[in-house]
Amino acid sequence: MDEAKVLIAGGGIGGLALALTLNEIGVPCTVLESVNELKPLGVGINIQPNAVRELQDMGIGAQDLDRTGLPAREWALVGLNGKDIYSEPRGLLAGYNWPQYAVHRGRFHLMLLEKVRQRLGEGAVRTGCRVRGYENTADGVIAEVVHADGSTTREAGRLLIGADGLHSAVRAQMHPTQPPIHWGGAVMWRGTSRGKPIRTGSSFIGLGTHRHRVVIYPISHPDPQTGEADINWIAEVTFDEPGAWKEAGWFKPVPITDFIHHFEDWKWDWLDVPSLIRGTETAFVNPMIDRDPVPTWVDGNVALMGDAAHAMYPTGSNGASQAIIDARMLGAAMLEHGVTAGALKHYDDLLCGPVSQLILRNRGAGPFGLLNMVDERCGGHFESIDDVIPADERAQFMAGYKAAAGFAVEKLNSAPATIAPGSRVLEAAE
């Protein structure tokens, strides 16, 4: 019966990963997505090894991921003098059993959508359907759905999962007194340009200071004829006026002249930042924003996941990865507790506290915190970084962040699968 299904509010990366997970374990579900048509929007994101592991367990392999991006080989921080502060291999080169992927968010998103429709059927994702609110009942939940034509319906399900993003209506009802979106003063301009990858050919490079920096990395395999790839870039400036973001809209297109002056002299023999930025077709501006942690992601038969649960600064490249982990942990909880409120409580008990701490850690610049330390100790000018921050201290800093974010190499490699192959929720078939 329809009331046995799980309703998923939101067809983003987290919502689609959850749909694939529930299908894998035999739980019927429907994704209710507010937009009328899902398009390949966005720029570059990173999928960490812990999430790539989960994707592979879901039957999404290297061939699928290579259509959306390429494996990352290096993560590096570089000072304004062009000298390395820290670098390390990533993915398989770092000893993980799974790669890290740098992907185009939109292409990755549509690849997940394609998988959902192939496995669950075309009707599994209903577009033009926005979940506006919910009502817990004795044996499930009723979701109030607003359709593209303005009409409303009430949809019954066993559980409702709010995967409806930063502006989640499900979260707003669950936590009606939550503070407004938090902005710490940083603004990011983002885009992609064609260019030849540098260093390893698949390096993530953070360049500058914690208040004024550029991040670049390729998100496509190089063209065999030209050697050029799609290069994702993020240009960021922190202003001394934090508070609520007051601009109209976010992630909106802007002319390059709005911000290029901040980076006009960022030129070295190995990189010309203004030239890279000018090579984009469209630049987007958005504030570095998040939401304050909440004490719980669950209200009876309703749970939050992804940005609806834990919108965080993108300094650690783990927003999309955590949404995928959320989906798998929800599936594992249902295997243990059935399609019940008890499963949601178990999921909440495991993740809400630790991920809330990660939100706060990312406000402190996340792994880019090394740039803060360089500024504090030498004002950003150095001959040898070892004289400023010894190698052991740099390595310990990064190890601490990876442990907090859930992708410490030894722990991840030795951990059992979140969902064992062939696992099914028997209750779902009753």
Contacts in CASP RR format, 6 or more apart in sequence:
PFRMAT RR
TARGET T0000
AUTHOR 0000-0000-0000
METHOD contacts of the structure
MODEL  1
MDEAKVLIAGGGIGGLALALTLNEIGVPCTVLESVNELKPLGVGINIQPN
AVRELQDMGIGAQDLDRTGLPAREWALVGLNGKDIYSEPRGLLAGYNWPQ
YAVHRGRFHLMLLEKVRQRLGEGAVRTGCRVRGYENTADGVIAEVVHADG
STTREAGRLLIGADGLHSAVRAQMHPTQPPIHWGGAVMWRGTSRGKPIRT
GSSFIGLGTHRHRVVIYPISHPDPQTGEADINWIAEVTFDEPGAWKEAGW
FKPVPITDFIHHFEDWKWDWLDVPSLIRGTETAFVNPMIDRDPVPTWVDG
NVALMGDAAHAMYPTGSNGASQAIIDARMLGAAMLEHGVTAGALKHYDDL
LCGPVSQLILRNRGAGPFGLLNMVDERCGGHFESIDDVIPADERAQFMAG
YKAAAGFAVEKLNSAPATIAPGSRVLEAAE
2 156 0 8 1.000
2 157 0 8 1.000
3 139 0 8 1.000
3 140 0 8 1.000
3 156 0 8 1.000
3 157 0 8 1.000
3 158 0 8 1.000
4 28 0 8 1.000
4 157 0 8 1.000
4 158 0 8 1.000
4 339 0 8 1.000
4 428 0 8 1.000
5 27 0 8 1.000
5 28 0 8 1.000
5 29 0 8 1.000
5 30 0 8 1.000
5 157 0 8 1.000
5 158 0 8 1.000
6 22 0 8 1.000
6 27 0 8 1.000
6 28 0 8 1.000
6 29 0 8 1.000
6 30 0 8 1.000
6 157 0 8 1.000
6 158 0 8 1.000
6 159 0 8 1.000
6 160 0 8 1.000
6 161 0 8 1.000
6 339 0 8 1.000
7 29 0 8 1.000
7 30 0 8 1.000
7 32 0 8 1.000
7 131 0 8 1.000
7 141 0 8 1.000
7 143 0 8 1.000
7 155 0 8 1.000
7 157 0 8 1.000
7 159 0 8 1.000
7 160 0 8 1.000
7 161 0 8 1.000
8 15 0 8 1.000
8 18 0 8 1.000
8 19 0 8 1.000
8 29 0 8 1.000
8 30 0 8 1.000
8 31 0 8 1.000
8 32 0 8 1.000
8 160 0 8 1.000
8 161 0 8 1.000
8 162 0 8 1.000
8 163 0 8 1.000
9 32 0 8 1.000
9 131 0 8 1.000
9 143 0 8 1.000
9 160 0 8 1.000
9 161 0 8 1.000
9 162 0 8 1.000
9 163 0 8 1.000
9 164 0 8 1.000
9 168 0 8 1.000
9 169 0 8 1.000
9 170 0 8 1.000
10 31 0 8 1.000
10 32 0 8 1.000
10 33 0 8 1.000
10 34 0 8 1.000
10 131 0 8 1.000
10 162 0 8 1.000
10 163 0 8 1.000
10 164 0 8 1.000
10 165 0 8 1.000
11 31 0 8 1.000
11 32 0 8 1.000
11 33 0 8 1.000
11 38 0 8 1.000
11 113 0 8 1.000
11 125 0 8 1.000
11 163 0 8 1.000
12 33 0 8 1.000
12 38 0 8 1.000
12 109 0 8 1.000
12 112 0 8 1.000
12 163 0 8 1.000
12 165 0 8 1.000
13 105 0 8 1.000
13 108 0 8 1.000
13 109 0 8 1.000
13 112 0 8 1.000
13 320 0 8 1.000
13 323 0 8 1.000
13 324 0 8 1.000
14 163 0 8 1.000
14 305 0 8 1.000
14 306 0 8 1.000
14 320 0 8 1.000
14 323 0 8 1.000
14 324 0 8 1.000
14 326 0 8 1.000
14 327 0 8 1.000
15 31 0 8 1.000
15 161 0 8 1.000
15 163 0 8 1.000
15 305 0 8 1.000
15 323 0 8 1.000
15 327 0 8 1.000
16 31 0 8 1.000
16 109 0 8 1.000
16 112 0 8 1.000
16 113 0 8 1.000
16 115 0 8 1.000
16 116 0 8 1.000
16 125 0 8 1.000
17 54 0 8 1.000
17 55 0 8 1.000
17 58 0 8 1.000
17 112 0 8 1.000
17 323 0 8 1.000
17 324 0 8 1.000
17 327 0 8 1.000
17 328 0 8 1.000
18 29 0 8 1.000
18 161 0 8 1.000
18 163 0 8 1.000
18 305 0 8 1.000
18 326 0 8 1.000
18 327 0 8 1.000
18 330 0 8 1.000
18 331 0 8 1.000
19 29 0 8 1.000
19 31 0 8 1.000
19 116 0 8 1.000
19 120 0 8 1.000
19 124 0 8 1.000
19 125 0 8 1.000
20 58 0 8 1.000
20 60 0 8 1.000
20 112 0 8 1.000
20 115 0 8 1.000
20 116 0 8 1.000
20 119 0 8 1.000
20 327 0 8 1.000
21 58 0 8 1.000
21 327 0 8 1.000
21 328 0 8 1.000
21 330 0 8 1.000
21 331 0 8 1.000
21 419 0 8 1.000
22 28 0 8 1.000
22 29 0 8 1.000
22 331 0 8 1.000
22 334 0 8 1.000
23 29 0 8 1.000
23 116 0 8 1.000
23 119 0 8 1.000
23 120 0 8 1.000
24 58 0 8 1.000
24 419 0 8 1.000
24 422 0 8 1.000
24 423 0 8 1.000
25 331 0 8 1.000
25 334 0 8 1.000
25 335 0 8 1.000
25 419 0 8 1.000
25 423 0 8 1.000
25 424 0 8 1.000
25 425 0 8 1.000
25 428 0 8 1.000
26 424 0 8 1.000
26 425 0 8 1.000
26 428 0 8 1.000
26 429 0 8 1.000
27 331 0 8 1.000
27 334 0 8 1.000
27 339 0 8 1.000
27 425 0 8 1.000
27 428 0 8 1.000
28 428 0 8 1.000
29 120 0 8 1.000
29 124 0 8 1.000
30 123 0 8 1.000
30 124 0 8 1.000
30 126 0 8 1.000
30 155 0 8 1.000
31 116 0 8 1.000
31 124 0 8 1.000
31 125 0 8 1.000
31 126 0 8 1.000
32 126 0 8 1.000
32 129 0 8 1.000
32 130 0 8 1.000
32 131 0 8 1.000
32 143 0 8 1.000
32 145 0 8 1.000
32 155 0 8 1.000
33 125 0 8 1.000
33 126 0 8 1.000
33 127 0 8 1.000
33 128 0 8 1.000
33 129 0 8 1.000
34 128 0 8 1.000
34 129 0 8 1.000
34 130 0 8 1.000
34 131 0 8 1.000
34 164 0 8 1.000
35 127 0 8 1.000
35 128 0 8 1.000
36 127 0 8 1.000
36 128 0 8 1.000
36 148 0 8 1.000
37 127 0 8 1.000
38 109 0 8 1.000
38 110 0 8 1.000
38 113 0 8 1.000
38 125 0 8 1.000
38 127 0 8 1.000
39 106 0 8 1.000
39 110 0 8 1.000
40 104 0 8 1.000
40 106 0 8 1.000
40 107 0 8 1.000
40 109 0 8 1.000
40 110 0 8 1.000
41 105 0 8 1.000
41 106 0 8 1.000
41 109 0 8 1.000
42 104 0 8 1.000
42 105 0 8 1.000
42 106 0 8 1.000
42 251 0 8 1.000
42 284 0 8 1.000
43 104 0 8 1.000
43 105 0 8 1.000
43 190 0 8 1.000
43 191 0 8 1.000
43 192 0 8 1.000
43 219 0 8 1.000
43 232 0 8 1.000
43 234 0 8 1.000
43 284 0 8 1.000
44 102 0 8 1.000
44 103 0 8 1.000
44 104 0 8 1.000
44 105 0 8 1.000
44 190 0 8 1.000
44 192 0 8 1.000
44 217 0 8 1.000
44 219 0 8 1.000
44 232 0 8 1.000
45 102 0 8 1.000
45 103 0 8 1.000
45 105 0 8 1.000
45 108 0 8 1.000
45 314 0 8 1.000
45 317 0 8 1.000
45 319 0 8 1.000
45 320 0 8 1.000
46 72 0 8 1.000
46 100 0 8 1.000
46 101 0 8 1.000
46 102 0 8 1.000
46 103 0 8 1.000
46 204 0 8 1.000
46 217 0 8 1.000
46 317 0 8 1.000
46 318 0 8 1.000
46 320 0 8 1.000
46 321 0 8 1.000
47 55 0 8 1.000
47 65 0 8 1.000
47 100 0 8 1.000
47 101 0 8 1.000
47 102 0 8 1.000
47 103 0 8 1.000
47 108 0 8 1.000
47 320 0 8 1.000
47 321 0 8 1.000
47 324 0 8 1.000
48 100 0 8 1.000
48 317 0 8 1.000
48 318 0 8 1.000
48 321 0 8 1.000
48 405 0 8 1.000
48 407 0 8 1.000
49 91 0 8 1.000
49 96 0 8 1.000
49 97 0 8 1.000
49 98 0 8 1.000
49 99 0 8 1.000
49 100 0 8 1.000
49 407 0 8 1.000
49 409 0 8 1.000
49 412 0 8 1.000
50 98 0 8 1.000
50 321 0 8 1.000
50 325 0 8 1.000
50 406 0 8 1.000
50 407 0 8 1.000
50 412 0 8 1.000
51 320 0 8 1.000
51 321 0 8 1.000
51 322 0 8 1.000
51 324 0 8 1.000
51 325 0 8 1.000
52 65 0 8 1.000
52 98 0 8 1.000
52 99 0 8 1.000
52 100 0 8 1.000
52 101 0 8 1.000
53 97 0 8 1.000
53 98 0 8 1.000
53 412 0 8 1.000
54 324 0 8 1.000
54 325 0 8 1.000
54 327 0 8 1.000
54 328 0 8 1.000
54 418 0 8 1.000
55 61 0 8 1.000
55 65 0 8 1.000
55 324 0 8 1.000
56 98 0 8 1.000
57 328 0 8 1.000
57 417 0 8 1.000
57 418 0 8 1.000
57 419 0 8 1.000
57 421 0 8 1.000
60 111 0 8 1.000
60 112 0 8 1.000
60 115 0 8 1.000
62 99 0 8 1.000
64 111 0 8 1.000
64 115 0 8 1.000
65 101 0 8 1.000
65 103 0 8 1.000
65 108 0 8 1.000
66 221 0 8 1.000
67 107 0 8 1.000
67 111 0 8 1.000
68 101 0 8 1.000
68 103 0 8 1.000
68 104 0 8 1.000
68 106 0 8 1.000
68 107 0 8 1.000
68 108 0 8 1.000
68 111 0 8 1.000
69 101 0 8 1.000
69 102 0 8 1.000
69 103 0 8 1.000
69 104 0 8 1.000
69 107 0 8 1.000
69 108 0 8 1.000
69 219 0 8 1.000
69 220 0 8 1.000
69 221 0 8 1.000
70 101 0 8 1.000
70 102 0 8 1.000
70 202 0 8 1.000
70 218 0 8 1.000
70 219 0 8 1.000
70 220 0 8 1.000
70 221 0 8 1.000
70 229 0 8 1.000
71 91 0 8 1.000
71 92 0 8 1.000
71 99 0 8 1.000
71 100 0 8 1.000
71 101 0 8 1.000
71 102 0 8 1.000
71 202 0 8 1.000
72 90 0 8 1.000
72 91 0 8 1.000
72 99 0 8 1.000
72 100 0 8 1.000
72 101 0 8 1.000
72 102 0 8 1.000
72 202 0 8 1.000
72 203 0 8 1.000
72 204 0 8 1.000
72 217 0 8 1.000
73 89 0 8 1.000
73 90 0 8 1.000
73 91 0 8 1.000
73 93 0 8 1.000
73 200 0 8 1.000
73 201 0 8 1.000
73 202 0 8 1.000
73 203 0 8 1.000
74 87 0 8 1.000
74 88 0 8 1.000
74 89 0 8 1.000
74 90 0 8 1.000
74 93 0 8 1.000
74 199 0 8 1.000
74 200 0 8 1.000
74 202 0 8 1.000
74 203 0 8 1.000
74 204 0 8 1.000
75 87 0 8 1.000
75 88 0 8 1.000
75 90 0 8 1.000
75 203 0 8 1.000
75 204 0 8 1.000
75 367 0 8 1.000
76 84 0 8 1.000
76 86 0 8 1.000
76 87 0 8 1.000
76 88 0 8 1.000
76 199 0 8 1.000
76 203 0 8 1.000
76 204 0 8 1.000
76 205 0 8 1.000
76 206 0 8 1.000
77 84 0 8 1.000
77 85 0 8 1.000
77 86 0 8 1.000
77 87 0 8 1.000
77 205 0 8 1.000
77 206 0 8 1.000
77 207 0 8 1.000
77 368 0 8 1.000
77 370 0 8 1.000
77 371 0 8 1.000
78 84 0 8 1.000
78 85 0 8 1.000
78 205 0 8 1.000
78 206 0 8 1.000
78 207 0 8 1.000
78 208 0 8 1.000
79 85 0 8 1.000
79 207 0 8 1.000
79 208 0 8 1.000
79 209 0 8 1.000
79 371 0 8 1.000
79 374 0 8 1.000
79 380 0 8 1.000
80 207 0 8 1.000
80 208 0 8 1.000
80 209 0 8 1.000
80 380 0 8 1.000
81 380 0 8 1.000
81 381 0 8 1.000
81 382 0 8 1.000
82 207 0 8 1.000
82 268 0 8 1.000
83 382 0 8 1.000
83 385 0 8 1.000
84 385 0 8 1.000
85 370 0 8 1.000
85 371 0 8 1.000
85 374 0 8 1.000
85 385 0 8 1.000
85 389 0 8 1.000
85 394 0 8 1.000
86 370 0 8 1.000
86 385 0 8 1.000
86 394 0 8 1.000
86 398 0 8 1.000
88 94 0 8 1.000
88 398 0 8 1.000
89 95 0 8 1.000
90 100 0 8 1.000
90 204 0 8 1.000
91 98 0 8 1.000
91 99 0 8 1.000
91 100 0 8 1.000
92 98 0 8 1.000
92 99 0 8 1.000
94 409 0 8 1.000
95 409 0 8 1.000
95 413 0 8 1.000
96 407 0 8 1.000
96 409 0 8 1.000
96 412 0 8 1.000
96 413 0 8 1.000
97 412 0 8 1.000
97 413 0 8 1.000
98 412 0 8 1.000
102 202 0 8 1.000
102 204 0 8 1.000
102 217 0 8 1.000
102 218 0 8 1.000
102 219 0 8 1.000
102 232 0 8 1.000
103 219 0 8 1.000
104 192 0 8 1.000
104 219 0 8 1.000
104 220 0 8 1.000
104 230 0 8 1.000
104 232 0 8 1.000
105 320 0 8 1.000
108 320 0 8 1.000
113 125 0 8 1.000
116 124 0 8 1.000
116 125 0 8 1.000
117 123 0 8 1.000
117 124 0 8 1.000
117 125 0 8 1.000
127 148 0 8 1.000
128 147 0 8 1.000
128 148 0 8 1.000
129 145 0 8 1.000
129 146 0 8 1.000
129 147 0 8 1.000
129 148 0 8 1.000
130 145 0 8 1.000
130 146 0 8 1.000
130 147 0 8 1.000
130 169 0 8 1.000
131 143 0 8 1.000
131 144 0 8 1.000
131 145 0 8 1.000
131 160 0 8 1.000
131 162 0 8 1.000
131 164 0 8 1.000
131 169 0 8 1.000
131 170 0 8 1.000
132 144 0 8 1.000
132 145 0 8 1.000
132 146 0 8 1.000
132 152 0 8 1.000
132 169 0 8 1.000
133 143 0 8 1.000
133 144 0 8 1.000
133 169 0 8 1.000
133 170 0 8 1.000
133 173 0 8 1.000
134 141 0 8 1.000
134 142 0 8 1.000
134 143 0 8 1.000
134 144 0 8 1.000
134 160 0 8 1.000
134 170 0 8 1.000
134 173 0 8 1.000
134 302 0 8 1.000
135 141 0 8 1.000
135 142 0 8 1.000
135 144 0 8 1.000
136 299 0 8 1.000
136 300 0 8 1.000
136 301 0 8 1.000
136 302 0 8 1.000
137 301 0 8 1.000
139 158 0 8 1.000
140 156 0 8 1.000
140 157 0 8 1.000
140 158 0 8 1.000
140 159 0 8 1.000
140 301 0 8 1.000
141 156 0 8 1.000
141 157 0 8 1.000
141 158 0 8 1.000
141 159 0 8 1.000
141 160 0 8 1.000
141 301 0 8 1.000
141 302 0 8 1.000
142 154 0 8 1.000
142 155 0 8 1.000
142 156 0 8 1.000
142 157 0 8 1.000
143 154 0 8 1.000
143 155 0 8 1.000
143 156 0 8 1.000
143 157 0 8 1.000
143 160 0 8 1.000
144 152 0 8 1.000
144 153 0 8 1.000
144 154 0 8 1.000
145 152 0 8 1.000
145 153 0 8 1.000
145 154 0 8 1.000
145 155 0 8 1.000
146 152 0 8 1.000
147 153 0 8 1.000
158 301 0 8 1.000
158 339 0 8 1.000
158 340 0 8 1.000
159 301 0 8 1.000
159 302 0 8 1.000
159 303 0 8 1.000
159 339 0 8 1.000
159 340 0 8 1.000
159 341 0 8 1.000
159 343 0 8 1.000
159 344 0 8 1.000
160 170 0 8 1.000
160 301 0 8 1.000
160 302 0 8 1.000
160 303 0 8 1.000
161 302 0 8 1.000
161 303 0 8 1.000
161 304 0 8 1.000
161 305 0 8 1.000
161 330 0 8 1.000
162 168 0 8 1.000
162 170 0 8 1.000
162 171 0 8 1.000
162 302 0 8 1.000
162 303 0 8 1.000
162 304 0 8 1.000
162 305 0 8 1.000
162 308 0 8 1.000
163 304 0 8 1.000
163 305 0 8 1.000
163 306 0 8 1.000
163 308 0 8 1.000
163 323 0 8 1.000
164 170 0 8 1.000
164 171 0 8 1.000
164 308 0 8 1.000
165 306 0 8 1.000
165 307 0 8 1.000
165 308 0 8 1.000
165 311 0 8 1.000
166 181 0 8 1.000
166 289 0 8 1.000
166 291 0 8 1.000
166 307 0 8 1.000
166 308 0 8 1.000
166 311 0 8 1.000
168 304 0 8 1.000
168 307 0 8 1.000
168 308 0 8 1.000
170 302 0 8 1.000
170 304 0 8 1.000
170 308 0 8 1.000
171 178 0 8 1.000
171 294 0 8 1.000
171 304 0 8 1.000
171 308 0 8 1.000
171 309 0 8 1.000
172 178 0 8 1.000
174 294 0 8 1.000
174 299 0 8 1.000
174 302 0 8 1.000
174 304 0 8 1.000
175 294 0 8 1.000
178 291 0 8 1.000
178 292 0 8 1.000
178 294 0 8 1.000
179 291 0 8 1.000
179 292 0 8 1.000
180 244 0 8 1.000
181 244 0 8 1.000
181 245 0 8 1.000
181 289 0 8 1.000
181 290 0 8 1.000
181 291 0 8 1.000
181 311 0 8 1.000
182 243 0 8 1.000
182 244 0 8 1.000
182 289 0 8 1.000
182 290 0 8 1.000
182 291 0 8 1.000
182 292 0 8 1.000
183 242 0 8 1.000
183 243 0 8 1.000
183 244 0 8 1.000
183 245 0 8 1.000
183 287 0 8 1.000
183 288 0 8 1.000
183 289 0 8 1.000
184 238 0 8 1.000
184 242 0 8 1.000
184 243 0 8 1.000
184 287 0 8 1.000
184 288 0 8 1.000
184 289 0 8 1.000
184 363 0 8 1.000
185 238 0 8 1.000
185 239 0 8 1.000
185 240 0 8 1.000
185 241 0 8 1.000
185 242 0 8 1.000
185 243 0 8 1.000
185 287 0 8 1.000
185 288 0 8 1.000
186 211 0 8 1.000
186 236 0 8 1.000
186 237 0 8 1.000
186 238 0 8 1.000
186 239 0 8 1.000
186 287 0 8 1.000
186 288 0 8 1.000
186 313 0 8 1.000
187 236 0 8 1.000
187 237 0 8 1.000
187 238 0 8 1.000
187 239 0 8 1.000
187 285 0 8 1.000
187 286 0 8 1.000
187 287 0 8 1.000
187 288 0 8 1.000
188 234 0 8 1.000
188 235 0 8 1.000
188 236 0 8 1.000
188 285 0 8 1.000
188 286 0 8 1.000
188 287 0 8 1.000
188 288 0 8 1.000
188 314 0 8 1.000
189 234 0 8 1.000
189 235 0 8 1.000
189 236 0 8 1.000
189 254 0 8 1.000
189 258 0 8 1.000
189 259 0 8 1.000
189 277 0 8 1.000
189 283 0 8 1.000
189 284 0 8 1.000
189 285 0 8 1.000
190 232 0 8 1.000
190 233 0 8 1.000
190 234 0 8 1.000
190 235 0 8 1.000
190 251 0 8 1.000
190 283 0 8 1.000
190 284 0 8 1.000
190 285 0 8 1.000
190 286 0 8 1.000
191 232 0 8 1.000
191 233 0 8 1.000
191 234 0 8 1.000
191 277 0 8 1.000
191 280 0 8 1.000
191 282 0 8 1.000
191 283 0 8 1.000
191 284 0 8 1.000
192 219 0 8 1.000
192 230 0 8 1.000
192 231 0 8 1.000
192 232 0 8 1.000
192 233 0 8 1.000
192 280 0 8 1.000
193 230 0 8 1.000
193 231 0 8 1.000
193 233 0 8 1.000
193 276 0 8 1.000
193 277 0 8 1.000
193 278 0 8 1.000
193 279 0 8 1.000
193 280 0 8 1.000
194 228 0 8 1.000
194 229 0 8 1.000
194 230 0 8 1.000
194 231 0 8 1.000
194 279 0 8 1.000
195 228 0 8 1.000
195 229 0 8 1.000
195 231 0 8 1.000
195 276 0 8 1.000
196 222 0 8 1.000
196 227 0 8 1.000
196 228 0 8 1.000
196 229 0 8 1.000
197 203 0 8 1.000
197 218 0 8 1.000
197 222 0 8 1.000
197 229 0 8 1.000
197 231 0 8 1.000
198 205 0 8 1.000
198 270 0 8 1.000
198 271 0 8 1.000
199 205 0 8 1.000
201 218 0 8 1.000
201 222 0 8 1.000
202 217 0 8 1.000
202 218 0 8 1.000
203 217 0 8 1.000
204 215 0 8 1.000
204 216 0 8 1.000
204 217 0 8 1.000
204 317 0 8 1.000
205 215 0 8 1.000
205 216 0 8 1.000
205 217 0 8 1.000
206 213 0 8 1.000
206 214 0 8 1.000
206 215 0 8 1.000
206 216 0 8 1.000
206 368 0 8 1.000
207 213 0 8 1.000
207 214 0 8 1.000
207 215 0 8 1.000
207 216 0 8 1.000
207 266 0 8 1.000
207 271 0 8 1.000
207 273 0 8 1.000
208 214 0 8 1.000
208 371 0 8 1.000
209 371 0 8 1.000
209 374 0 8 1.000
209 375 0 8 1.000
209 380 0 8 1.000
210 238 0 8 1.000
210 365 0 8 1.000
210 368 0 8 1.000
210 369 0 8 1.000
210 371 0 8 1.000
210 372 0 8 1.000
210 375 0 8 1.000
211 237 0 8 1.000
211 238 0 8 1.000
211 375 0 8 1.000
212 236 0 8 1.000
212 237 0 8 1.000
212 238 0 8 1.000
212 262 0 8 1.000
213 236 0 8 1.000
213 368 0 8 1.000
213 371 0 8 1.000
214 233 0 8 1.000
214 234 0 8 1.000
214 235 0 8 1.000
214 236 0 8 1.000
214 263 0 8 1.000
214 266 0 8 1.000
214 273 0 8 1.000
215 232 0 8 1.000
215 233 0 8 1.000
215 234 0 8 1.000
215 236 0 8 1.000
216 231 0 8 1.000
216 232 0 8 1.000
216 233 0 8 1.000
216 234 0 8 1.000
216 271 0 8 1.000
216 276 0 8 1.000
217 231 0 8 1.000
217 232 0 8 1.000
218 229 0 8 1.000
218 230 0 8 1.000
218 231 0 8 1.000
218 232 0 8 1.000
219 229 0 8 1.000
219 230 0 8 1.000
219 231 0 8 1.000
219 232 0 8 1.000
220 229 0 8 1.000
220 230 0 8 1.000
221 229 0 8 1.000
222 228 0 8 1.000
222 229 0 8 1.000
223 229 0 8 1.000
231 276 0 8 1.000
233 273 0 8 1.000
233 276 0 8 1.000
233 277 0 8 1.000
233 280 0 8 1.000
235 259 0 8 1.000
235 262 0 8 1.000
235 263 0 8 1.000
235 273 0 8 1.000
235 277 0 8 1.000
236 288 0 8 1.000
237 259 0 8 1.000
237 262 0 8 1.000
245 287 0 8 1.000
245 289 0 8 1.000
247 287 0 8 1.000
250 285 0 8 1.000
250 286 0 8 1.000
250 287 0 8 1.000
250 289 0 8 1.000
251 284 0 8 1.000
251 285 0 8 1.000
251 286 0 8 1.000
252 284 0 8 1.000
252 285 0 8 1.000
252 286 0 8 1.000
253 282 0 8 1.000
253 283 0 8 1.000
253 284 0 8 1.000
254 283 0 8 1.000
254 284 0 8 1.000
254 285 0 8 1.000
255 283 0 8 1.000
256 277 0 8 1.000
256 278 0 8 1.000
256 280 0 8 1.000
256 283 0 8 1.000
258 283 0 8 1.000
258 285 0 8 1.000
259 283 0 8 1.000
259 285 0 8 1.000
260 274 0 8 1.000
260 277 0 8 1.000
260 278 0 8 1.000
263 273 0 8 1.000
263 274 0 8 1.000
263 277 0 8 1.000
264 274 0 8 1.000
266 273 0 8 1.000
266 274 0 8 1.000
267 273 0 8 1.000
267 274 0 8 1.000
277 283 0 8 1.000
288 313 0 8 1.000
288 314 0 8 1.000
288 315 0 8 1.000
289 311 0 8 1.000
289 313 0 8 1.000
290 311 0 8 1.000
290 312 0 8 1.000
290 313 0 8 1.000
290 359 0 8 1.000
290 362 0 8 1.000
290 363 0 8 1.000
291 310 0 8 1.000
291 311 0 8 1.000
291 359 0 8 1.000
292 359 0 8 1.000
293 310 0 8 1.000
293 352 0 8 1.000
293 353 0 8 1.000
293 356 0 8 1.000
293 357 0 8 1.000
293 359 0 8 1.000
293 360 0 8 1.000
294 352 0 8 1.000
294 356 0 8 1.000
295 352 0 8 1.000
296 348 0 8 1.000
296 352 0 8 1.000
297 303 0 8 1.000
297 304 0 8 1.000
297 305 0 8 1.000
297 309 0 8 1.000
297 347 0 8 1.000
297 348 0 8 1.000
297 351 0 8 1.000
297 352 0 8 1.000
298 304 0 8 1.000
298 341 0 8 1.000
298 344 0 8 1.000
298 345 0 8 1.000
298 347 0 8 1.000
298 348 0 8 1.000
300 341 0 8 1.000
300 344 0 8 1.000
301 341 0 8 1.000
301 344 0 8 1.000
302 344 0 8 1.000
303 309 0 8 1.000
303 330 0 8 1.000
303 344 0 8 1.000
303 347 0 8 1.000
303 348 0 8 1.000
305 323 0 8 1.000
305 326 0 8 1.000
305 327 0 8 1.000
305 330 0 8 1.000
306 319 0 8 1.000
306 322 0 8 1.000
306 323 0 8 1.000
306 326 0 8 1.000
307 319 0 8 1.000
307 323 0 8 1.000
309 326 0 8 1.000
309 352 0 8 1.000
309 355 0 8 1.000
310 322 0 8 1.000
310 355 0 8 1.000
310 356 0 8 1.000
310 358 0 8 1.000
310 359 0 8 1.000
311 359 0 8 1.000
312 318 0 8 1.000
312 319 0 8 1.000
312 322 0 8 1.000
312 358 0 8 1.000
312 359 0 8 1.000
312 362 0 8 1.000
313 359 0 8 1.000
313 362 0 8 1.000
313 363 0 8 1.000
313 366 0 8 1.000
314 362 0 8 1.000
315 362 0 8 1.000
315 364 0 8 1.000
315 365 0 8 1.000
315 366 0 8 1.000
315 367 0 8 1.000
315 368 0 8 1.000
316 362 0 8 1.000
316 366 0 8 1.000
316 367 0 8 1.000
316 368 0 8 1.000
316 401 0 8 1.000
316 405 0 8 1.000
318 358 0 8 1.000
318 405 0 8 1.000
318 407 0 8 1.000
321 407 0 8 1.000
322 355 0 8 1.000
322 358 0 8 1.000
325 351 0 8 1.000
325 418 0 8 1.000
326 347 0 8 1.000
326 351 0 8 1.000
328 418 0 8 1.000
328 419 0 8 1.000
329 347 0 8 1.000
329 350 0 8 1.000
329 351 0 8 1.000
329 418 0 8 1.000
330 343 0 8 1.000
330 344 0 8 1.000
330 347 0 8 1.000
331 343 0 8 1.000
331 419 0 8 1.000
332 418 0 8 1.000
332 419 0 8 1.000
333 342 0 8 1.000
333 343 0 8 1.000
333 344 0 8 1.000
333 346 0 8 1.000
333 347 0 8 1.000
333 350 0 8 1.000
334 340 0 8 1.000
334 343 0 8 1.000
334 425 0 8 1.000
335 419 0 8 1.000
335 423 0 8 1.000
335 425 0 8 1.000
336 343 0 8 1.000
336 346 0 8 1.000
337 343 0 8 1.000
337 346 0 8 1.000
338 425 0 8 1.000
338 427 0 8 1.000
338 428 0 8 1.000
339 425 0 8 1.000
339 427 0 8 1.000
339 428 0 8 1.000
354 404 0 8 1.000
357 404 0 8 1.000
358 404 0 8 1.000
358 405 0 8 1.000
361 401 0 8 1.000
361 404 0 8 1.000
364 372 0 8 1.000
365 371 0 8 1.000
365 372 0 8 1.000
366 401 0 8 1.000
367 398 0 8 1.000
367 401 0 8 1.000
369 397 0 8 1.000
370 389 0 8 1.000
370 394 0 8 1.000
370 397 0 8 1.000
370 398 0 8 1.000
373 388 0 8 1.000
373 389 0 8 1.000
373 397 0 8 1.000
374 380 0 8 1.000
374 382 0 8 1.000
374 385 0 8 1.000
374 388 0 8 1.000
374 389 0 8 1.000
377 388 0 8 1.000
377 389 0 8 1.000
378 388 0 8 1.000
382 388 0 8 1.000
385 394 0 8 1.000
399 408 0 8 1.000
400 408 0 8 1.000
402 408 0 8 1.000
402 409 0 8 1.000
403 411 0 8 1.000
406 412 0 8 1.000
END
